Amino acid sequence: MIELYTWSTPNGRKVSIALEELELDYTVHSINIMENEQFEPSFLKISPNNRIPAIVDTENGLSLMESGAILMYLADKTGKLMPTATDDRWRTVEWLMWQMGGPGPMLGQAHHFAHFNPGKSDYATERYVNEGKRLYGVLDRRLEGREYIVGDYSIADIAVWPWIARFEWQTIDLNDFPRVRDWYVRIAERPAVQRGYSVPNPQDIPMP
């Protein structure tokens, strides 16, 4: 059993989608970041950085924070969603790290300025939206001739996809990046993705 501590954010959805895809039993604990529940001492013991998501594996007592580490752990635990061939395995890690260092923080800033605080700073909005478009371009080029980021569907796709699901918040038109759009729709149609997207709160997946 996996105890999942999460909220309805791209990082949180990575893990709930992975758990659904892997068909692992899990229990959801909602951590309402809008009410600062991530700063509760009980959650701090599980996630020292006060950020969701976090998990506890009741099989061995291991607790983990940071969505990328959790995805790698779950893939290794089940032997699924991570290639075993050396080259593809490291390519998957490479693109997982790309998400952690690029789309995650940069698109998160685009959300902050373009969606939550429009008009607050024209400079910041332009900076982060433009960087978002650059990152979409990187992904679009990567997907040329491919259905998924690395070989078969993997944790690399699961890590990136929830950030692209906020394309409206980023004021980005998915039709400007047709390979990303097609990849996004392909993944959005997966039943496990649809279930995982609604954890912990039911929501419709935005579609282009």
Rosetta silent file (secondary structure, phi, psi, omega in degrees, C-alpha in Angstrom):
SEQUENCE: MIELYTWSTPNGRKVSIALEELELDYTVHSINIMENEQFEPSFLKISPNNRIPAIVDTENGLSLMESGAILMYLADKTGKLMPTATDDRWRTVEWLMWQMGGPGPMLGQAHHFAHFNPGKSDYATERYVNEGKRLYGVLDRRLEGREYIVGDYSIADIAVWPWIARFEWQTIDLNDFPRVRDWYVRIAERPAVQRGYSVPNPQDIPMP
SCORE:     score description
SCORE:     0.000 S_00000001
   1 L     0.000  133.008  174.963    0.000    0.000    0.000 S_00000001
   2 E  -104.627  127.002  171.937    1.243    3.481   -0.897 S_00000001
   3 E   -91.186  115.745 -176.489    0.148    6.398    1.257 S_00000001
   4 E  -106.721  125.191  176.960   -0.022    9.384   -1.111 S_00000001
   5 E  -108.414  117.236 -167.375    0.061   12.943    0.209 S_00000001
   6 E  -156.799  174.391  173.343   -0.957   15.255   -2.593 S_00000001
   7 L  -149.634  172.220 -174.054   -2.971   18.123   -4.019 S_00000001
   8 L   -81.649   70.799  176.789   -4.347   19.041   -7.464 S_00000001
   9 L  -127.762  165.012  177.114   -1.121   20.381   -8.974 S_00000001
  10 H   -55.597  -43.441 -179.606    1.015   19.148  -11.866 S_00000001
  11 H   -65.127  -40.564  177.827    3.569   17.662   -9.466 S_00000001
  12 H   -64.070  -41.329 -176.965    0.888   15.939   -7.452 S_00000001
  13 H   -68.314  -26.796  175.355   -0.796   14.531  -10.540 S_00000001
  14 H   -52.720  -47.708 -172.140    2.427   12.954  -11.751 S_00000001
  15 H   -75.987  -41.319  178.759    2.336   10.509   -8.867 S_00000001
  16 H   -65.216  -36.238  176.019   -1.390    9.747   -8.857 S_00000001
  17 H   -64.527  -44.853  179.259   -1.229    9.080  -12.608 S_00000001
  18 H   -61.289  -43.149  179.368    1.772    6.769  -12.128 S_00000001
  19 H   -61.915  -39.175  177.116    0.015    4.898   -9.329 S_00000001
  20 H   -67.700  -43.132  179.691   -3.025    4.398  -11.539 S_00000001
  21 H   -63.277  -36.909 -177.550   -0.914    3.270  -14.484 S_00000001
  22 H   -84.669   -6.302  179.699    0.995    0.831  -12.263 S_00000001
  23 L    56.257   39.981  175.916   -2.222   -0.431  -10.656 S_00000001
  24 L   -89.455  142.700  173.496   -0.762   -0.051   -7.175 S_00000001
  25 L   -70.119  133.445  178.266   -3.039    0.143   -4.164 S_00000001
  26 E  -150.597  154.014  176.404   -2.868    3.570   -2.593 S_00000001
  27 E  -115.063  135.049 -176.625   -4.606    5.781   -0.079 S_00000001
  28 E   -97.098  130.847  171.181   -4.942    9.504   -0.718 S_00000001
  29 E  -117.068  111.816 -178.725   -4.266   12.127    1.935 S_00000001
  30 E   -74.666  128.168  175.203   -5.244   15.595    0.693 S_00000001
  31 L  -114.900   98.683 -174.719   -2.778   18.320    1.625 S_00000001
  32 L   -75.848  100.210 -176.710   -4.579   21.582    0.879 S_00000001
  33 H   -72.742  -16.186  176.439   -1.762   23.919   -0.078 S_00000001
  34 H   -73.684  -18.408  177.757   -4.231   26.796   -0.347 S_00000001
  35 H  -113.035   17.765  174.942   -4.713   26.509    3.407 S_00000001
  36 L    62.026   27.841  178.906   -1.002   25.950    4.150 S_00000001
  37 H   -67.944  -16.360  178.286   -1.497   22.369    5.285 S_00000001
  38 H   -69.918  -11.219  179.443    1.911   21.552    3.812 S_00000001
  39 H   -98.372    4.368  177.781    3.463   23.348    6.770 S_00000001
  40 L   -66.548  138.436 -179.088    1.857   21.120    9.384 S_00000001
  41 H   -54.903  -34.853 -179.287    4.483   19.381   11.579 S_00000001
  42 H   -65.014  -36.382  178.184    3.003   15.963   10.774 S_00000001
  43 H   -75.755  -32.923  178.704    3.565   16.514    7.057 S_00000001
  44 H   -58.330  -32.574  179.520    7.048   17.922    7.665 S_00000001
  45 L   -65.989  -27.686 -179.356    8.097   14.529    9.014 S_00000001
  46 L   -93.105  -39.128 -177.400    7.269   12.996    5.637 S_00000001
  47 L  -126.142   89.926 -176.090    8.274   15.873    3.365 S_00000001
  48 L   -58.977  -19.082  179.058   11.089   17.948    4.927 S_00000001
  49 L   -92.140    5.609  178.573   10.762   20.517    2.110 S_00000001
  50 L    56.279   38.501  179.741    7.064   21.149    2.897 S_00000001
  51 L  -130.474  144.470  171.200    6.043   20.346   -0.661 S_00000001
  52 L   -91.635  157.086    0.558    3.635   17.854   -2.185 S_00000001
  53 L   -87.442  167.686  171.172    3.652   15.156   -3.349 S_00000001
  54 E  -147.313  156.685  178.437    5.109   12.731   -0.862 S_00000001
  55 E  -134.714  158.450  165.155    4.585    9.039   -0.282 S_00000001
  56 E  -127.602  125.970  175.201    5.019    6.416    2.391 S_00000001
  57 E   -91.233  107.711 -175.062    5.415    2.812    1.257 S_00000001
  58 L   -70.201  -12.927  178.309    3.794    0.824    4.052 S_00000001
  59 L   -68.482  -34.477 -177.631    5.502   -2.344    2.804 S_00000001
  60 L  -131.556   -0.384  178.248    8.894   -1.120    3.991 S_00000001
  61 L    80.463    2.924 -177.954    8.196    2.160    5.808 S_00000001
  62 E   -71.642  131.885  171.557   10.105    4.258    3.259 S_00000001
  63 E  -111.991  144.230 -178.881    8.947    7.855    2.879 S_00000001
  64 E  -140.428  140.018  168.659    9.877    9.954   -0.119 S_00000001
  65 E  -112.373  176.515  179.183    9.375   13.528   -1.224 S_00000001
  66 L    73.826  114.121 -172.229   10.078   15.077   -4.666 S_00000001
  67 H   -59.158  -37.662 -179.701    7.953   13.856   -7.552 S_00000001
  68 H   -64.597  -43.430  178.002   10.874   12.807   -9.765 S_00000001
  69 H   -64.179  -39.235  179.844   12.356   10.607   -7.060 S_00000001
  70 H   -64.504  -43.581  178.971    8.927    9.109   -6.355 S_00000001
  71 H   -60.532  -43.482  179.288    8.375    8.265  -10.034 S_00000001
  72 H   -64.782  -39.924  179.434   11.757    6.529  -10.238 S_00000001
  73 H   -62.968  -47.794 -177.982   11.047    4.621   -7.032 S_00000001
  74 H   -65.338  -37.548  177.431    7.645    3.408   -8.200 S_00000001
  75 H   -64.634  -43.973  178.791    9.051    2.397  -11.592 S_00000001
  76 H   -67.399  -36.990 -178.707   11.856    0.431   -9.954 S_00000001
  77 H   -62.394  -37.413 -174.563    9.467   -1.120   -7.431 S_00000001
  78 H  -102.367  -16.160 -175.001    7.219   -2.501  -10.154 S_00000001
  79 L    72.047   25.194 -177.935    9.623   -2.924  -13.046 S_00000001
  80 L  -129.581  159.828  174.571    7.316   -0.858  -15.238 S_00000001
  81 L    65.729   14.479  175.837    7.303    2.553  -16.979 S_00000001
  82 L  -142.698  121.412 -179.766   11.122    2.651  -17.080 S_00000001
  83 L   -59.048  151.020  176.939   13.158    1.051  -19.876 S_00000001
  84 L   -96.236  -26.221  176.983   15.647   -1.612  -18.875 S_00000001
  85 L   -63.332  135.014 -171.827   18.040   -1.090  -21.793 S_00000001
  86 H   -54.491  -49.460 -176.261   20.874    1.127  -20.580 S_00000001
  87 H   -61.394  -48.801 -177.886   20.646    3.794  -23.294 S_00000001
  88 H   -69.324  -32.865  178.154   16.872    4.209  -23.068 S_00000001
  89 H   -61.674  -47.605 -179.027   16.940    4.085  -19.264 S_00000001
  90 H   -71.914  -29.907  175.316   19.353    7.002  -19.078 S_00000001
  91 H   -65.785  -36.706  176.844   17.494    8.847  -21.829 S_00000001
  92 H   -65.472  -43.422  176.760   14.355    8.531  -19.683 S_00000001
  93 H   -62.791  -39.659  179.368   16.227    9.903  -16.676 S_00000001
  94 H   -57.443  -47.368 -177.826   17.567   12.701  -18.872 S_00000001
  95 H   -75.960  -27.293  171.905   14.081   13.837  -19.887 S_00000001
  96 H   -64.023  -44.292  178.156   12.768   13.412  -16.366 S_00000001
  97 H   -66.893  -33.285  175.404   15.509   15.775  -15.187 S_00000001
  98 H   -59.726  -43.460  178.238   14.651   18.131  -18.053 S_00000001
  99 H   -63.861  -42.884 -177.365   11.139   18.357  -16.680 S_00000001
 100 H   -65.379  -34.321 -176.959   12.356   18.939  -13.143 S_00000001
 101 H   -96.887  -16.309 -176.407   14.735   21.704  -14.214 S_00000001
 102 L  -115.557  -85.768 -177.173   12.774   23.252  -17.086 S_00000001
 103 H   -54.553  -37.602  179.909    9.004   22.937  -17.526 S_00000001
 104 H   -57.550  -67.247 -177.604    8.386   22.522  -13.788 S_00000001
 105 H   -69.117  -37.338 -175.764    9.904   25.735  -12.451 S_00000001
 106 H   -72.905  -44.852  178.065    9.568   27.830  -15.608 S_00000001
 107 H   -70.439  -29.433  174.001    5.948   26.992  -16.379 S_00000001
 108 H   -61.216  -39.246  176.571    5.200   27.338  -12.691 S_00000001
 109 H   -69.912  -35.498  175.684    6.412   30.935  -12.901 S_00000001
 110 H   -61.147  -41.878  175.870    4.325   31.444  -16.039 S_00000001
 111 H   -58.080  -45.201 -174.234    1.282   30.328  -14.017 S_00000001
 112 H   -60.772  -44.695 -174.049    2.180   32.747  -11.251 S_00000001
 113 H   -91.818  -37.687 -175.990    2.440   35.809  -13.459 S_00000001
 114 H   -84.228  -31.700 -175.040    0.146   35.075  -16.422 S_00000001
 115 H  -102.784  -50.850 -173.819   -2.690   33.319  -14.585 S_00000001
 116 H   -86.135  -28.620 -176.525   -2.668   34.272  -10.911 S_00000001
 117 L  -133.817   54.741 -179.294   -1.194   37.784  -11.112 S_00000001
 118 L   -62.440  137.819  179.284   -1.897   39.189  -14.596 S_00000001
 119 L    83.550   -4.709 -178.100   -0.649   42.727  -15.070 S_00000001
 120 L   -70.566  -41.366 -179.179    1.592   42.561  -12.009 S_00000001
 121 L  -151.995  105.084  178.956    4.810   42.505  -14.008 S_00000001
 122 H   -61.699  -37.661 -179.957    4.890   42.692  -17.797 S_00000001
 123 H   -61.701  -48.595 -177.911    8.588   41.847  -17.734 S_00000001
 124 H   -65.952  -41.637  179.584    8.123   38.676  -15.686 S_00000001
 125 H   -60.404  -47.889  179.926    5.105   37.552  -17.692 S_00000001
 126 H   -62.955  -42.826 -178.544    6.942   37.972  -20.985 S_00000001
 127 H   -59.087  -50.259 -172.851   10.073   36.294  -19.638 S_00000001
 128 H   -80.357  -33.663  175.828    8.364   33.147  -18.352 S_00000001
 129 H   -67.396  -41.044  177.900    5.782   32.760  -21.101 S_00000001
 130 H   -64.501  -39.398  176.880    8.525   33.076  -23.724 S_00000001
 131 H   -66.726  -36.065  175.241   10.635   30.520  -21.888 S_00000001
 132 H   -60.384  -44.340  178.614    7.581   28.284  -21.756 S_00000001
 133 H   -63.580  -37.401  177.174    7.192   28.543  -25.507 S_00000001
 134 H   -62.199  -43.562 -179.721   10.864   27.690  -25.944 S_00000001
 135 H   -66.424  -39.170  174.059   10.429   24.568  -23.796 S_00000001
 136 H   -58.666  -39.329  178.223    7.337   23.559  -25.751 S_00000001
 137 H   -64.098  -39.701  176.323    9.495   23.873  -28.863 S_00000001
 138 H   -59.311  -47.359 -179.731   12.133   21.587  -27.349 S_00000001
 139 H   -65.856  -39.654  179.968    9.473   18.973  -26.628 S_00000001
 140 H   -61.156  -41.707  178.599    7.896   19.394  -30.065 S_00000001
 141 H   -67.746  -38.562  179.728   11.221   18.696  -31.745 S_00000001
 142 H   -62.255  -34.418 -175.446   11.856   15.711  -29.486 S_00000001
 143 L   -83.145   -0.392  177.811    8.509   14.192  -30.472 S_00000001
 144 L   -61.736  121.033  179.586    9.234   14.311  -34.196 S_00000001
 145 L    75.647    9.545 -179.055    8.779   10.755  -35.425 S_00000001
 146 L  -128.962  147.487  172.667    7.931    9.522  -31.917 S_00000001
 147 L   -85.970  -30.876 -178.071    4.709    8.736  -30.089 S_00000001
 148 L  -134.077  169.519 -170.693    6.350    9.184  -26.680 S_00000001
 149 L   -64.941  -42.277  178.107    9.382   10.995  -25.325 S_00000001
 150 L  -136.070  104.663  177.394   11.594    7.898  -25.036 S_00000001
 151 L    58.508 -123.965  178.203   10.501    4.716  -26.773 S_00000001
 152 L   -77.306  164.450  174.537    7.379    3.419  -25.059 S_00000001
 153 L   -50.409  132.205 -172.899    5.214    5.419  -22.663 S_00000001
 154 L  -149.877 -177.472  177.871    7.243    5.986  -19.496 S_00000001
 155 H   -63.743  -19.809  175.164    7.729    8.094  -16.387 S_00000001
 156 H   -64.514  -44.884  177.424    9.253   10.757  -18.641 S_00000001
 157 H   -64.903  -43.244 -178.290    5.863   11.278  -20.284 S_00000001
 158 H   -63.470  -34.351  179.590    4.066   11.108  -16.945 S_00000001
 159 H   -70.201  -40.740 -173.856    6.377   13.782  -15.505 S_00000001
 160 H   -81.769  -39.201 -169.544    5.955   16.250  -18.373 S_00000001
 161 H   -55.036  -45.621 -177.681    2.299   15.761  -19.278 S_00000001
 162 H   -62.875  -24.850  176.305    0.617   17.389  -16.216 S_00000001
 163 H   -74.505  -35.643  176.617    2.573   20.583  -16.835 S_00000001
 164 H   -69.369  -26.510  179.102    1.381   20.712  -20.428 S_00000001
 165 L   -63.778  -11.814  177.274   -2.156   20.203  -19.098 S_00000001
 166 L  -102.077   27.808 -176.281   -1.953   23.771  -17.817 S_00000001
 167 L   -56.972  -33.766  179.941   -1.383   25.213  -21.299 S_00000001
 168 L   -67.297  -40.547  177.529   -4.310   27.621  -20.848 S_00000001
 169 L   -62.411  -32.018 -177.704   -2.799   29.039  -17.661 S_00000001
 170 L   -84.404   -0.261 -176.093    0.464   29.519  -19.563 S_00000001
 171 L    53.535   39.886  179.277   -1.377   31.377  -22.371 S_00000001
 172 L  -111.599  133.268  178.691    0.156   28.913  -24.836 S_00000001
 173 L   -89.949  113.694 -179.013   -1.737   27.641  -27.880 S_00000001
 174 H   -60.691  -25.689 -179.840   -1.135   23.907  -28.225 S_00000001
 175 H   -67.934  -15.636  174.950   -1.898   24.172  -31.945 S_00000001
 176 H   -75.817  -12.538 -178.011    1.384   26.067  -32.332 S_00000001
 177 L  -131.845   75.403 -168.612    3.135   22.840  -31.305 S_00000001
 178 H   -60.538  -33.985  179.186    1.303   20.094  -33.225 S_00000001
 179 H   -71.337  -37.488  174.701    3.472   17.187  -32.112 S_00000001
 180 H   -64.347  -42.990  179.344    3.069   18.216  -28.471 S_00000001
 181 H   -58.070  -47.641 -177.453   -0.675   18.598  -29.023 S_00000001
 182 H   -66.263  -40.514  176.653   -1.025   15.116  -30.511 S_00000001
 183 H   -62.566  -42.769 -179.280    1.127   13.567  -27.750 S_00000001
 184 H   -62.091  -47.266 -179.435   -0.905   15.412  -25.120 S_00000001
 185 H   -65.042  -40.313  179.710   -4.238   14.191  -26.493 S_00000001
 186 H   -57.981  -43.872 -179.134   -2.904   10.633  -26.876 S_00000001
 187 H   -74.354  -37.883 -179.511   -1.983   10.536  -23.192 S_00000001
 188 H   -61.601  -23.253 -178.679   -5.139   12.349  -22.060 S_00000001
 189 L   -82.300   -7.520 -179.825   -7.194    9.533  -23.567 S_00000001
 190 L   -73.936  128.806 -179.110   -5.624    6.904  -21.293 S_00000001
 191 H   -57.187  -38.492  179.841   -8.109    5.781  -18.610 S_00000001
 192 H   -65.130  -35.715  177.739   -5.406    5.685  -15.917 S_00000001
 193 H   -66.699  -42.337  179.232   -4.446    9.272  -16.724 S_00000001
 194 H   -62.899  -39.533  177.336   -8.066   10.355  -16.471 S_00000001
 195 H   -68.881  -46.255 -177.607   -8.385    8.693  -13.068 S_00000001
 196 H   -65.977  -30.995  179.742   -5.084   10.025  -11.782 S_00000001
 197 H   -64.882  -27.973 -176.778   -5.826   13.563  -12.947 S_00000001
 198 L   -91.255   15.472  175.901   -8.857   13.684  -10.634 S_00000001
 199 L  -101.307  128.863    0.879   -6.851   12.938   -7.476 S_00000001
 200 L   -90.114   -4.286 -176.638   -7.599   14.264   -4.937 S_00000001
 201 L  -123.182  130.790  179.491  -10.410   16.344   -6.505 S_00000001
 202 L   -58.020  128.236  178.351  -12.440   15.425   -9.607 S_00000001
 203 L  -148.414  150.780  176.313  -11.580   17.721  -12.513 S_00000001
 204 L   -83.103  142.509  177.343  -11.932   17.624  -16.273 S_00000001
 205 L   -76.040  126.818  176.336   -8.769   17.419  -18.343 S_00000001
 206 L   -63.906  136.878  179.376   -8.336   20.573  -20.479 S_00000001
 207 L  -123.755  144.175 -179.142   -8.389   19.737  -24.154 S_00000001
 208 L   -71.199    0.000    0.000   -7.130   21.819  -27.099 S_00000001
